[in-house]
Amino acid sequence: MVADRDTRAPLPMLPERMPHDVIRRETGVIVRDSAHSIVLPPPLVMTEAEAKETVGALRSVLARTRPTGEISD
């Protein structure tokens, strides 16, 4: 995750509101953090509806993530 796409400056990681923690807590989608990445451990069998739900959950949190690393409510 980056704060600026052009410079690729990394997103500040705020311990109290990490994007992967918010995704897990708010949506129930299981993700792992890996430095400035979000890792999806997809099941071996996933329906299209489940894939869409997962993408929607990620978008709902990442769309609220500011370049400062803060996540709005």
CHARMM internal coordinates of N, CA and C (Angstrom, degrees):
IC EDIT
DIST 1 N 1 CA 1.4204
DIST 1 CA 1 C 1.5202
ANGL 1 N 1 CA 1 C 108.74
DIST 1 C 2 N 1.3261
ANGL 1 CA 1 C 2 N 115.19
DIHE 1 N 1 CA 1 C 2 N 135.86
DIST 2 N 2 CA 1.4565
ANGL 1 C 2 N 2 CA 120.80
DIHE 1 CA 1 C 2 N 2 CA -177.91
DIST 2 CA 2 C 1.5254
ANGL 2 N 2 CA 2 C 110.36
DIHE 1 C 2 N 2 CA 2 C -123.43
DIST 2 C 3 N 1.3183
ANGL 2 CA 2 C 3 N 115.38
DIHE 2 N 2 CA 2 C 3 N 150.78
DIST 3 N 3 CA 1.4594
ANGL 2 C 3 N 3 CA 121.41
DIHE 2 CA 2 C 3 N 3 CA 176.47
DIST 3 CA 3 C 1.5232
ANGL 3 N 3 CA 3 C 110.80
DIHE 2 C 3 N 3 CA 3 C -81.85
DIST 3 C 4 N 1.3351
ANGL 3 CA 3 C 4 N 116.59
DIHE 3 N 3 CA 3 C 4 N -28.73
DIST 4 N 4 CA 1.4614
ANGL 3 C 4 N 4 CA 122.08
DIHE 3 CA 3 C 4 N 4 CA -178.17
DIST 4 CA 4 C 1.5239
ANGL 4 N 4 CA 4 C 108.44
DIHE 3 C 4 N 4 CA 4 C -138.67
DIST 4 C 5 N 1.3139
ANGL 4 CA 4 C 5 N 116.61
DIHE 4 N 4 CA 4 C 5 N 119.04
DIST 5 N 5 CA 1.4694
ANGL 4 C 5 N 5 CA 120.22
DIHE 4 CA 4 C 5 N 5 CA -177.25
DIST 5 CA 5 C 1.5276
ANGL 5 N 5 CA 5 C 112.75
DIHE 4 C 5 N 5 CA 5 C -65.06
DIST 5 C 6 N 1.3323
ANGL 5 CA 5 C 6 N 116.25
DIHE 5 N 5 CA 5 C 6 N -34.44
DIST 6 N 6 CA 1.4665
ANGL 5 C 6 N 6 CA 119.50
DIHE 5 CA 5 C 6 N 6 CA -177.13
DIST 6 CA 6 C 1.5260
ANGL 6 N 6 CA 6 C 111.75
DIHE 5 C 6 N 6 CA 6 C -70.85
DIST 6 C 7 N 1.3269
ANGL 6 CA 6 C 7 N 116.37
DIHE 6 N 6 CA 6 C 7 N -48.37
DIST 7 N 7 CA 1.4706
ANGL 6 C 7 N 7 CA 119.71
DIHE 6 CA 6 C 7 N 7 CA -177.54
DIST 7 CA 7 C 1.5249
ANGL 7 N 7 CA 7 C 111.92
DIHE 6 C 7 N 7 CA 7 C -87.12
DIST 7 C 8 N 1.3328
ANGL 7 CA 7 C 8 N 116.33
DIHE 7 N 7 CA 7 C 8 N -16.29
DIST 8 N 8 CA 1.4655
ANGL 7 C 8 N 8 CA 123.64
DIHE 7 CA 7 C 8 N 8 CA -177.41
DIST 8 CA 8 C 1.5293
ANGL 8 N 8 CA 8 C 112.02
DIHE 7 C 8 N 8 CA 8 C 61.63
DIST 8 C 9 N 1.3417
ANGL 8 CA 8 C 9 N 115.46
DIHE 8 N 8 CA 8 C 9 N 27.89
DIST 9 N 9 CA 1.4658
ANGL 8 C 9 N 9 CA 120.36
DIHE 8 CA 8 C 9 N 9 CA 175.16
DIST 9 CA 9 C 1.5226
ANGL 9 N 9 CA 9 C 108.41
DIHE 8 C 9 N 9 CA 9 C -63.87
DIST 9 C 10 N 1.3305
ANGL 9 CA 9 C 10 N 118.63
DIHE 9 N 9 CA 9 C 10 N 132.17
DIST 10 N 10 CA 1.4620
ANGL 9 C 10 N 10 CA 120.38
DIHE 9 CA 9 C 10 N 10 CA -176.64
DIST 10 CA 10 C 1.5261
ANGL 10 N 10 CA 10 C 112.36
DIHE 9 C 10 N 10 CA 10 C -66.72
DIST 10 C 11 N 1.3094
ANGL 10 CA 10 C 11 N 114.95
DIHE 10 N 10 CA 10 C 11 N 148.92
DIST 11 N 11 CA 1.4617
ANGL 10 C 11 N 11 CA 122.30
DIHE 10 CA 10 C 11 N 11 CA 176.58
DIST 11 CA 11 C 1.5209
ANGL 11 N 11 CA 11 C 108.39
DIHE 10 C 11 N 11 CA 11 C -69.46
DIST 11 C 12 N 1.3418
ANGL 11 CA 11 C 12 N 117.83
DIHE 11 N 11 CA 11 C 12 N 130.01
DIST 12 N 12 CA 1.4652
ANGL 11 C 12 N 12 CA 118.81
DIHE 11 CA 11 C 12 N 12 CA 176.18
DIST 12 CA 12 C 1.5288
ANGL 12 N 12 CA 12 C 110.02
DIHE 11 C 12 N 12 CA 12 C -60.87
DIST 12 C 13 N 1.2955
ANGL 12 CA 12 C 13 N 117.22
DIHE 12 N 12 CA 12 C 13 N 134.54
DIST 13 N 13 CA 1.4550
ANGL 12 C 13 N 13 CA 121.75
DIHE 12 CA 12 C 13 N 13 CA -179.84
DIST 13 CA 13 C 1.5270
ANGL 13 N 13 CA 13 C 109.07
DIHE 12 C 13 N 13 CA 13 C -97.64
DIST 13 C 14 N 1.3226
ANGL 13 CA 13 C 14 N 116.09
DIHE 13 N 13 CA 13 C 14 N 109.24
DIST 14 N 14 CA 1.4597
ANGL 13 C 14 N 14 CA 121.78
DIHE 13 CA 13 C 14 N 14 CA 179.70
DIST 14 CA 14 C 1.5258
ANGL 14 N 14 CA 14 C 108.16
DIHE 13 C 14 N 14 CA 14 C -92.84
DIST 14 C 15 N 1.3203
ANGL 14 CA 14 C 15 N 117.91
DIHE 14 N 14 CA 14 C 15 N 116.13
DIST 15 N 15 CA 1.4683
ANGL 14 C 15 N 15 CA 120.78
DIHE 14 CA 14 C 15 N 15 CA -173.82
DIST 15 CA 15 C 1.5244
ANGL 15 N 15 CA 15 C 114.50
DIHE 14 C 15 N 15 CA 15 C -55.00
DIST 15 C 16 N 1.3185
ANGL 15 CA 15 C 16 N 117.46
DIHE 15 N 15 CA 15 C 16 N -32.10
DIST 16 N 16 CA 1.4622
ANGL 15 C 16 N 16 CA 119.47
DIHE 15 CA 15 C 16 N 16 CA -175.84
DIST 16 CA 16 C 1.5292
ANGL 16 N 16 CA 16 C 113.22
DIHE 15 C 16 N 16 CA 16 C -80.46
DIST 16 C 17 N 1.3205
ANGL 16 CA 16 C 17 N 118.75
DIHE 16 N 16 CA 16 C 17 N -16.78
DIST 17 N 17 CA 1.4668
ANGL 16 C 17 N 17 CA 121.13
DIHE 16 CA 16 C 17 N 17 CA -177.82
DIST 17 CA 17 C 1.5211
ANGL 17 N 17 CA 17 C 110.69
DIHE 16 C 17 N 17 CA 17 C -145.31
DIST 17 C 18 N 1.3001
ANGL 17 CA 17 C 18 N 116.94
DIHE 17 N 17 CA 17 C 18 N 63.46
DIST 18 N 18 CA 1.4575
ANGL 17 C 18 N 18 CA 120.89
DIHE 17 CA 17 C 18 N 18 CA 178.30
DIST 18 CA 18 C 1.5310
ANGL 18 N 18 CA 18 C 108.50
DIHE 17 C 18 N 18 CA 18 C -74.70
DIST 18 C 19 N 1.3546
ANGL 18 CA 18 C 19 N 118.45
DIHE 18 N 18 CA 18 C 19 N 137.45
DIST 19 N 19 CA 1.4694
ANGL 18 C 19 N 19 CA 119.48
DIHE 18 CA 18 C 19 N 19 CA -178.56
DIST 19 CA 19 C 1.5288
ANGL 19 N 19 CA 19 C 113.98
DIHE 18 C 19 N 19 CA 19 C -52.95
DIST 19 C 20 N 1.3305
ANGL 19 CA 19 C 20 N 117.99
DIHE 19 N 19 CA 19 C 20 N -42.50
DIST 20 N 20 CA 1.4699
ANGL 19 C 20 N 20 CA 118.80
DIHE 19 CA 19 C 20 N 20 CA -178.18
DIST 20 CA 20 C 1.5284
ANGL 20 N 20 CA 20 C 111.46
DIHE 19 C 20 N 20 CA 20 C -65.17
DIST 20 C 21 N 1.3397
ANGL 20 CA 20 C 21 N 117.97
DIHE 20 N 20 CA 20 C 21 N -35.16
DIST 21 N 21 CA 1.4658
ANGL 20 C 21 N 21 CA 120.34
DIHE 20 CA 20 C 21 N 21 CA 177.03
DIST 21 CA 21 C 1.5258
ANGL 21 N 21 CA 21 C 111.15
DIHE 20 C 21 N 21 CA 21 C -66.13
DIST 21 C 22 N 1.3288
ANGL 21 CA 21 C 22 N 116.43
DIHE 21 N 21 CA 21 C 22 N -42.09
DIST 22 N 22 CA 1.4666
ANGL 21 C 22 N 22 CA 120.93
DIHE 21 CA 21 C 22 N 22 CA -179.95
DIST 22 CA 22 C 1.5271
ANGL 22 N 22 CA 22 C 109.92
DIHE 21 C 22 N 22 CA 22 C -65.98
DIST 22 C 23 N 1.3256
ANGL 22 CA 22 C 23 N 117.49
DIHE 22 N 22 CA 22 C 23 N -41.30
DIST 23 N 23 CA 1.4677
ANGL 22 C 23 N 23 CA 120.88
DIHE 22 CA 22 C 23 N 23 CA 178.16
DIST 23 CA 23 C 1.5258
ANGL 23 N 23 CA 23 C 109.83
DIHE 22 C 23 N 23 CA 23 C -59.00
DIST 23 C 24 N 1.3227
ANGL 23 CA 23 C 24 N 117.31
DIHE 23 N 23 CA 23 C 24 N -48.12
DIST 24 N 24 CA 1.4734
ANGL 23 C 24 N 24 CA 120.41
DIHE 23 CA 23 C 24 N 24 CA -179.84
DIST 24 CA 24 C 1.5267
ANGL 24 N 24 CA 24 C 111.23
DIHE 23 C 24 N 24 CA 24 C -62.85
DIST 24 C 25 N 1.3357
ANGL 24 CA 24 C 25 N 116.87
DIHE 24 N 24 CA 24 C 25 N -47.14
DIST 25 N 25 CA 1.4629
ANGL 24 C 25 N 25 CA 121.15
DIHE 24 CA 24 C 25 N 25 CA -175.17
DIST 25 CA 25 C 1.5335
ANGL 25 N 25 CA 25 C 112.03
DIHE 24 C 25 N 25 CA 25 C -67.60
DIST 25 C 26 N 1.3216
ANGL 25 CA 25 C 26 N 117.57
DIHE 25 N 25 CA 25 C 26 N -44.97
DIST 26 N 26 CA 1.4605
ANGL 25 C 26 N 26 CA 120.79
DIHE 25 CA 25 C 26 N 26 CA -174.31
DIST 26 CA 26 C 1.5205
ANGL 26 N 26 CA 26 C 114.23
DIHE 25 C 26 N 26 CA 26 C -82.33
DIST 26 C 27 N 1.3224
ANGL 26 CA 26 C 27 N 117.95
DIHE 26 N 26 CA 26 C 27 N -31.14
DIST 27 N 27 CA 1.4628
ANGL 26 C 27 N 27 CA 119.70
DIHE 26 CA 26 C 27 N 27 CA -172.17
DIST 27 CA 27 C 1.5198
ANGL 27 N 27 CA 27 C 114.21
DIHE 26 C 27 N 27 CA 27 C -116.04
DIST 27 C 28 N 1.3189
ANGL 27 CA 27 C 28 N 116.78
DIHE 27 N 27 CA 27 C 28 N -18.83
DIST 28 N 28 CA 1.4539
ANGL 27 C 28 N 28 CA 119.77
DIHE 27 CA 27 C 28 N 28 CA -177.67
DIST 28 CA 28 C 1.5212
ANGL 28 N 28 CA 28 C 113.91
DIHE 27 C 28 N 28 CA 28 C 81.54
DIST 28 C 29 N 1.3354
ANGL 28 CA 28 C 29 N 117.33
DIHE 28 N 28 CA 28 C 29 N -0.78
DIST 29 N 29 CA 1.4631
ANGL 28 C 29 N 29 CA 120.77
DIHE 28 CA 28 C 29 N 29 CA 177.80
DIST 29 CA 29 C 1.5275
ANGL 29 N 29 CA 29 C 107.98
DIHE 28 C 29 N 29 CA 29 C -75.11
DIST 29 C 30 N 1.3078
ANGL 29 CA 29 C 30 N 115.83
DIHE 29 N 29 CA 29 C 30 N 128.88
DIST 30 N 30 CA 1.4572
ANGL 29 C 30 N 30 CA 121.00
DIHE 29 CA 29 C 30 N 30 CA -177.43
DIST 30 CA 30 C 1.5279
ANGL 30 N 30 CA 30 C 109.14
DIHE 29 C 30 N 30 CA 30 C -84.00
DIST 30 C 31 N 1.3203
ANGL 30 CA 30 C 31 N 115.46
DIHE 30 N 30 CA 30 C 31 N 117.00
DIST 31 N 31 CA 1.4593
ANGL 30 C 31 N 31 CA 121.87
DIHE 30 CA 30 C 31 N 31 CA 176.66
DIST 31 CA 31 C 1.5172
ANGL 31 N 31 CA 31 C 108.34
DIHE 30 C 31 N 31 CA 31 C -133.50
DIST 31 C 32 N 1.3221
ANGL 31 CA 31 C 32 N 116.08
DIHE 31 N 31 CA 31 C 32 N 155.50
DIST 32 N 32 CA 1.4697
ANGL 31 C 32 N 32 CA 122.04
DIHE 31 CA 31 C 32 N 32 CA 175.31
DIST 32 CA 32 C 1.5109
ANGL 32 N 32 CA 32 C 107.54
DIHE 31 C 32 N 32 CA 32 C -114.89
DIST 32 C 33 N 1.3187
ANGL 32 CA 32 C 33 N 115.21
DIHE 32 N 32 CA 32 C 33 N 152.69
DIST 33 N 33 CA 1.4542
ANGL 32 C 33 N 33 CA 118.55
DIHE 32 CA 32 C 33 N 33 CA 173.21
DIST 33 CA 33 C 1.5222
ANGL 33 N 33 CA 33 C 108.49
DIHE 32 C 33 N 33 CA 33 C -97.02
DIST 33 C 34 N 1.2960
ANGL 33 CA 33 C 34 N 114.41
DIHE 33 N 33 CA 33 C 34 N 149.52
DIST 34 N 34 CA 1.4577
ANGL 33 C 34 N 34 CA 121.09
DIHE 33 CA 33 C 34 N 34 CA 177.21
DIST 34 CA 34 C 1.5184
ANGL 34 N 34 CA 34 C 105.91
DIHE 33 C 34 N 34 CA 34 C -148.56
DIST 34 C 35 N 1.3320
ANGL 34 CA 34 C 35 N 115.08
DIHE 34 N 34 CA 34 C 35 N 88.08
DIST 35 N 35 CA 1.4711
ANGL 34 C 35 N 35 CA 121.97
DIHE 34 CA 34 C 35 N 35 CA -174.68
DIST 35 CA 35 C 1.5201
ANGL 35 N 35 CA 35 C 108.73
DIHE 34 C 35 N 35 CA 35 C 56.70
DIST 35 C 36 N 1.3156
ANGL 35 CA 35 C 36 N 118.32
DIHE 35 N 35 CA 35 C 36 N -114.28
DIST 36 N 36 CA 1.4584
ANGL 35 C 36 N 36 CA 121.12
DIHE 35 CA 35 C 36 N 36 CA -177.88
DIST 36 CA 36 C 1.5343
ANGL 36 N 36 CA 36 C 111.60
DIHE 35 C 36 N 36 CA 36 C -104.27
DIST 36 C 37 N 1.3050
ANGL 36 CA 36 C 37 N 115.31
DIHE 36 N 36 CA 36 C 37 N 34.61
DIST 37 N 37 CA 1.4602
ANGL 36 C 37 N 37 CA 121.17
DIHE 36 CA 36 C 37 N 37 CA 178.78
DIST 37 CA 37 C 1.5192
ANGL 37 N 37 CA 37 C 109.50
DIHE 36 C 37 N 37 CA 37 C -129.06
DIST 37 C 38 N 1.3080
ANGL 37 CA 37 C 38 N 115.59
DIHE 37 N 37 CA 37 C 38 N 157.83
DIST 38 N 38 CA 1.4576
ANGL 37 C 38 N 38 CA 121.78
DIHE 37 CA 37 C 38 N 38 CA 171.73
DIST 38 CA 38 C 1.5188
ANGL 38 N 38 CA 38 C 106.03
DIHE 37 C 38 N 38 CA 38 C -114.12
DIST 38 C 39 N 1.3133
ANGL 38 CA 38 C 39 N 116.44
DIHE 38 N 38 CA 38 C 39 N 127.33
DIST 39 N 39 CA 1.4515
ANGL 38 C 39 N 39 CA 121.82
DIHE 38 CA 38 C 39 N 39 CA -176.78
DIST 39 CA 39 C 1.5263
ANGL 39 N 39 CA 39 C 108.46
DIHE 38 C 39 N 39 CA 39 C -107.64
DIST 39 C 40 N 1.3208
ANGL 39 CA 39 C 40 N 115.53
DIHE 39 N 39 CA 39 C 40 N 126.16
DIST 40 N 40 CA 1.4631
ANGL 39 C 40 N 40 CA 121.63
DIHE 39 CA 39 C 40 N 40 CA 177.14
DIST 40 CA 40 C 1.5218
ANGL 40 N 40 CA 40 C 108.89
DIHE 39 C 40 N 40 CA 40 C -99.22
DIST 40 C 41 N 1.3143
ANGL 40 CA 40 C 41 N 117.48
DIHE 40 N 40 CA 40 C 41 N 119.24
DIST 41 N 41 CA 1.4624
ANGL 40 C 41 N 41 CA 119.26
DIHE 40 CA 40 C 41 N 41 CA 174.74
DIST 41 CA 41 C 1.5354
ANGL 41 N 41 CA 41 C 109.22
DIHE 40 C 41 N 41 CA 41 C -92.45
DIST 41 C 42 N 1.3408
ANGL 41 CA 41 C 42 N 117.91
DIHE 41 N 41 CA 41 C 42 N 79.88
DIST 42 N 42 CA 1.4651
ANGL 41 C 42 N 42 CA 118.85
DIHE 41 CA 41 C 42 N 42 CA -175.25
DIST 42 CA 42 C 1.5195
ANGL 42 N 42 CA 42 C 112.10
DIHE 41 C 42 N 42 CA 42 C -67.95
DIST 42 C 43 N 1.3184
ANGL 42 CA 42 C 43 N 115.65
DIHE 42 N 42 CA 42 C 43 N 148.48
DIST 43 N 43 CA 1.4627
ANGL 42 C 43 N 43 CA 118.69
DIHE 42 CA 42 C 43 N 43 CA 176.02
DIST 43 CA 43 C 1.5269
ANGL 43 N 43 CA 43 C 110.16
DIHE 42 C 43 N 43 CA 43 C -68.92
DIST 43 C 44 N 1.2976
ANGL 43 CA 43 C 44 N 115.63
DIHE 43 N 43 CA 43 C 44 N 163.92
DIST 44 N 44 CA 1.4638
ANGL 43 C 44 N 44 CA 119.60
DIHE 43 CA 43 C 44 N 44 CA 178.74
DIST 44 CA 44 C 1.5230
ANGL 44 N 44 CA 44 C 111.43
DIHE 43 C 44 N 44 CA 44 C -66.31
DIST 44 C 45 N 1.3168
ANGL 44 CA 44 C 45 N 116.37
DIHE 44 N 44 CA 44 C 45 N -28.15
DIST 45 N 45 CA 1.4551
ANGL 44 C 45 N 45 CA 121.16
DIHE 44 CA 44 C 45 N 45 CA 178.79
DIST 45 CA 45 C 1.5268
ANGL 45 N 45 CA 45 C 107.29
DIHE 44 C 45 N 45 CA 45 C -125.05
DIST 45 C 46 N 1.3218
ANGL 45 CA 45 C 46 N 115.45
DIHE 45 N 45 CA 45 C 46 N 120.41
DIST 46 N 46 CA 1.4639
ANGL 45 C 46 N 46 CA 120.20
DIHE 45 CA 45 C 46 N 46 CA -178.61
DIST 46 CA 46 C 1.5217
ANGL 46 N 46 CA 46 C 107.87
DIHE 45 C 46 N 46 CA 46 C -138.96
DIST 46 C 47 N 1.3221
ANGL 46 CA 46 C 47 N 116.05
DIHE 46 N 46 CA 46 C 47 N 129.73
DIST 47 N 47 CA 1.4595
ANGL 46 C 47 N 47 CA 119.50
DIHE 46 CA 46 C 47 N 47 CA 178.60
DIST 47 CA 47 C 1.5266
ANGL 47 N 47 CA 47 C 109.61
DIHE 46 C 47 N 47 CA 47 C -78.56
DIST 47 C 48 N 1.3095
ANGL 47 CA 47 C 48 N 115.55
DIHE 47 N 47 CA 47 C 48 N 164.26
DIST 48 N 48 CA 1.4657
ANGL 47 C 48 N 48 CA 119.78
DIHE 47 CA 47 C 48 N 48 CA 177.05
DIST 48 CA 48 C 1.5246
ANGL 48 N 48 CA 48 C 110.55
DIHE 47 C 48 N 48 CA 48 C -62.37
DIST 48 C 49 N 1.3341
ANGL 48 CA 48 C 49 N 116.66
DIHE 48 N 48 CA 48 C 49 N -38.23
DIST 49 N 49 CA 1.4707
ANGL 48 C 49 N 49 CA 120.24
DIHE 48 CA 48 C 49 N 49 CA 178.87
DIST 49 CA 49 C 1.5294
ANGL 49 N 49 CA 49 C 111.13
DIHE 48 C 49 N 49 CA 49 C -63.54
DIST 49 C 50 N 1.3250
ANGL 49 CA 49 C 50 N 117.41
DIHE 49 N 49 CA 49 C 50 N -39.66
DIST 50 N 50 CA 1.4688
ANGL 49 C 50 N 50 CA 120.88
DIHE 49 CA 49 C 50 N 50 CA 178.04
DIST 50 CA 50 C 1.5255
ANGL 50 N 50 CA 50 C 111.06
DIHE 49 C 50 N 50 CA 50 C -67.27
DIST 50 C 51 N 1.3170
ANGL 50 CA 50 C 51 N 116.43
DIHE 50 N 50 CA 50 C 51 N -38.14
DIST 51 N 51 CA 1.4685
ANGL 50 C 51 N 51 CA 120.18
DIHE 50 CA 50 C 51 N 51 CA 177.76
DIST 51 CA 51 C 1.5275
ANGL 51 N 51 CA 51 C 110.34
DIHE 50 C 51 N 51 CA 51 C -64.30
DIST 51 C 52 N 1.3295
ANGL 51 CA 51 C 52 N 116.82
DIHE 51 N 51 CA 51 C 52 N -42.45
DIST 52 N 52 CA 1.4651
ANGL 51 C 52 N 52 CA 120.80
DIHE 51 CA 51 C 52 N 52 CA 178.32
DIST 52 CA 52 C 1.5218
ANGL 52 N 52 CA 52 C 111.27
DIHE 51 C 52 N 52 CA 52 C -64.58
DIST 52 C 53 N 1.3219
ANGL 52 CA 52 C 53 N 116.62
DIHE 52 N 52 CA 52 C 53 N -39.59
DIST 53 N 53 CA 1.4680
ANGL 52 C 53 N 53 CA 120.82
DIHE 52 CA 52 C 53 N 53 CA 177.80
DIST 53 CA 53 C 1.5304
ANGL 53 N 53 CA 53 C 110.69
DIHE 52 C 53 N 53 CA 53 C -62.98
DIST 53 C 54 N 1.3209
ANGL 53 CA 53 C 54 N 116.47
DIHE 53 N 53 CA 53 C 54 N -41.52
DIST 54 N 54 CA 1.4599
ANGL 53 C 54 N 54 CA 121.44
DIHE 53 CA 53 C 54 N 54 CA 179.40
DIST 54 CA 54 C 1.5269
ANGL 54 N 54 CA 54 C 110.84
DIHE 53 C 54 N 54 CA 54 C -63.89
DIST 54 C 55 N 1.3105
ANGL 54 CA 54 C 55 N 116.94
DIHE 54 N 54 CA 54 C 55 N -47.34
DIST 55 N 55 CA 1.4650
ANGL 54 C 55 N 55 CA 121.03
DIHE 54 CA 54 C 55 N 55 CA 179.44
DIST 55 CA 55 C 1.5249
ANGL 55 N 55 CA 55 C 110.05
DIHE 54 C 55 N 55 CA 55 C -62.72
DIST 55 C 56 N 1.3117
ANGL 55 CA 55 C 56 N 117.78
DIHE 55 N 55 CA 55 C 56 N -41.34
DIST 56 N 56 CA 1.4602
ANGL 55 C 56 N 56 CA 121.51
DIHE 55 CA 55 C 56 N 56 CA 177.95
DIST 56 CA 56 C 1.5167
ANGL 56 N 56 CA 56 C 112.18
DIHE 55 C 56 N 56 CA 56 C -61.57
DIST 56 C 57 N 1.3248
ANGL 56 CA 56 C 57 N 116.47
DIHE 56 N 56 CA 56 C 57 N -40.19
DIST 57 N 57 CA 1.4630
ANGL 56 C 57 N 57 CA 120.99
DIHE 56 CA 56 C 57 N 57 CA 178.62
DIST 57 CA 57 C 1.5221
ANGL 57 N 57 CA 57 C 110.99
DIHE 56 C 57 N 57 CA 57 C -64.34
DIST 57 C 58 N 1.3229
ANGL 57 CA 57 C 58 N 116.77
DIHE 57 N 57 CA 57 C 58 N -44.14
DIST 58 N 58 CA 1.4668
ANGL 57 C 58 N 58 CA 120.73
DIHE 57 CA 57 C 58 N 58 CA 178.45
DIST 58 CA 58 C 1.5258
ANGL 58 N 58 CA 58 C 110.46
DIHE 57 C 58 N 58 CA 58 C -63.02
DIST 58 C 59 N 1.3202
ANGL 58 CA 58 C 59 N 116.31
DIHE 58 N 58 CA 58 C 59 N -46.85
DIST 59 N 59 CA 1.4658
ANGL 58 C 59 N 59 CA 120.00
DIHE 58 CA 58 C 59 N 59 CA -179.69
DIST 59 CA 59 C 1.5209
ANGL 59 N 59 CA 59 C 112.07
DIHE 58 C 59 N 59 CA 59 C -61.14
DIST 59 C 60 N 1.3247
ANGL 59 CA 59 C 60 N 117.12
DIHE 59 N 59 CA 59 C 60 N -38.81
DIST 60 N 60 CA 1.4653
ANGL 59 C 60 N 60 CA 120.21
DIHE 59 CA 59 C 60 N 60 CA -176.70
DIST 60 CA 60 C 1.5248
ANGL 60 N 60 CA 60 C 111.91
DIHE 59 C 60 N 60 CA 60 C -61.78
DIST 60 C 61 N 1.3170
ANGL 60 CA 60 C 61 N 117.17
DIHE 60 N 60 CA 60 C 61 N -34.59
DIST 61 N 61 CA 1.4638
ANGL 60 C 61 N 61 CA 120.76
DIHE 60 CA 60 C 61 N 61 CA 179.62
DIST 61 CA 61 C 1.5276
ANGL 61 N 61 CA 61 C 110.47
DIHE 60 C 61 N 61 CA 61 C -87.16
DIST 61 C 62 N 1.3191
ANGL 61 CA 61 C 62 N 117.70
DIHE 61 N 61 CA 61 C 62 N -45.83
DIST 62 N 62 CA 1.4623
ANGL 61 C 62 N 62 CA 120.02
DIHE 61 CA 61 C 62 N 62 CA -177.09
DIST 62 CA 62 C 1.5256
ANGL 62 N 62 CA 62 C 112.10
DIHE 61 C 62 N 62 CA 62 C -64.89
DIST 62 C 63 N 1.3317
ANGL 62 CA 62 C 63 N 118.21
DIHE 62 N 62 CA 62 C 63 N -30.69
DIST 63 N 63 CA 1.4619
ANGL 62 C 63 N 63 CA 120.78
DIHE 62 CA 62 C 63 N 63 CA 177.65
DIST 63 CA 63 C 1.5242
ANGL 63 N 63 CA 63 C 111.61
DIHE 62 C 63 N 63 CA 63 C -65.73
DIST 63 C 64 N 1.3298
ANGL 63 CA 63 C 64 N 117.04
DIHE 63 N 63 CA 63 C 64 N -24.28
DIST 64 N 64 CA 1.4661
ANGL 63 C 64 N 64 CA 121.60
DIHE 63 CA 63 C 64 N 64 CA 179.75
DIST 64 CA 64 C 1.5181
ANGL 64 N 64 CA 64 C 112.25
DIHE 63 C 64 N 64 CA 64 C -94.49
DIST 64 C 65 N 1.3236
ANGL 64 CA 64 C 65 N 117.86
DIHE 64 N 64 CA 64 C 65 N -1.51
DIST 65 N 65 CA 1.4590
ANGL 64 C 65 N 65 CA 121.57
DIHE 64 CA 64 C 65 N 65 CA -178.34
DIST 65 CA 65 C 1.5113
ANGL 65 N 65 CA 65 C 109.50
DIHE 64 C 65 N 65 CA 65 C -84.74
DIST 65 C 66 N 1.3136
ANGL 65 CA 65 C 66 N 116.25
DIHE 65 N 65 CA 65 C 66 N 121.30
DIST 66 N 66 CA 1.4606
ANGL 65 C 66 N 66 CA 122.46
DIHE 65 CA 65 C 66 N 66 CA -178.29
DIST 66 CA 66 C 1.5323
ANGL 66 N 66 CA 66 C 110.33
DIHE 65 C 66 N 66 CA 66 C -87.01
DIST 66 C 67 N 1.3432
ANGL 66 CA 66 C 67 N 117.21
DIHE 66 N 66 CA 66 C 67 N 162.18
DIST 67 N 67 CA 1.4746
ANGL 66 C 67 N 67 CA 120.32
DIHE 66 CA 66 C 67 N 67 CA 177.31
DIST 67 CA 67 C 1.5219
ANGL 67 N 67 CA 67 C 113.46
DIHE 66 C 67 N 67 CA 67 C -59.90
DIST 67 C 68 N 1.3375
ANGL 67 CA 67 C 68 N 116.61
DIHE 67 N 67 CA 67 C 68 N -18.64
DIST 68 N 68 CA 1.4708
ANGL 67 C 68 N 68 CA 120.47
DIHE 67 CA 67 C 68 N 68 CA 178.41
DIST 68 CA 68 C 1.5182
ANGL 68 N 68 CA 68 C 111.53
DIHE 67 C 68 N 68 CA 68 C -79.86
DIST 68 C 69 N 1.3370
ANGL 68 CA 68 C 69 N 117.02
DIHE 68 N 68 CA 68 C 69 N -8.92
DIST 69 N 69 CA 1.4593
ANGL 68 C 69 N 69 CA 121.52
DIHE 68 CA 68 C 69 N 69 CA -177.07
DIST 69 CA 69 C 1.5139
ANGL 69 N 69 CA 69 C 112.32
DIHE 68 C 69 N 69 CA 69 C 95.62
DIST 69 C 70 N 1.3301
ANGL 69 CA 69 C 70 N 117.61
DIHE 69 N 69 CA 69 C 70 N -8.84
DIST 70 N 70 CA 1.4600
ANGL 69 C 70 N 70 CA 120.71
DIHE 69 CA 69 C 70 N 70 CA 179.54
DIST 70 CA 70 C 1.5263
ANGL 70 N 70 CA 70 C 109.75
DIHE 69 C 70 N 70 CA 70 C -77.62
DIST 70 C 71 N 1.3291
ANGL 70 CA 70 C 71 N 115.19
DIHE 70 N 70 CA 70 C 71 N 149.29
DIST 71 N 71 CA 1.4593
ANGL 70 C 71 N 71 CA 121.26
DIHE 70 CA 70 C 71 N 71 CA 178.23
DIST 71 CA 71 C 1.5152
ANGL 71 N 71 CA 71 C 106.80
DIHE 70 C 71 N 71 CA 71 C -118.19
DIST 71 C 72 N 1.3315
ANGL 71 CA 71 C 72 N 115.71
DIHE 71 N 71 CA 71 C 72 N 120.32
DIST 72 N 72 CA 1.4591
ANGL 71 C 72 N 72 CA 119.74
DIHE 71 CA 71 C 72 N 72 CA -179.83
DIST 72 CA 72 C 1.5234
ANGL 72 N 72 CA 72 C 110.51
DIHE 71 C 72 N 72 CA 72 C -76.71
DIST 72 C 73 N 1.3062
ANGL 72 CA 72 C 73 N 114.79
DIHE 72 N 72 CA 72 C 73 N 156.40
DIST 73 N 73 CA 1.4829
ANGL 72 C 73 N 73 CA 120.21
DIHE 72 CA 72 C 73 N 73 CA -179.22
DIST 73 CA 73 C 1.4884
ANGL 73 N 73 CA 73 C 113.24
DIHE 72 C 73 N 73 CA 73 C -88.09
END
COOR INIT
IC SEED 1 N 1 CA 1 C
IC BUILD
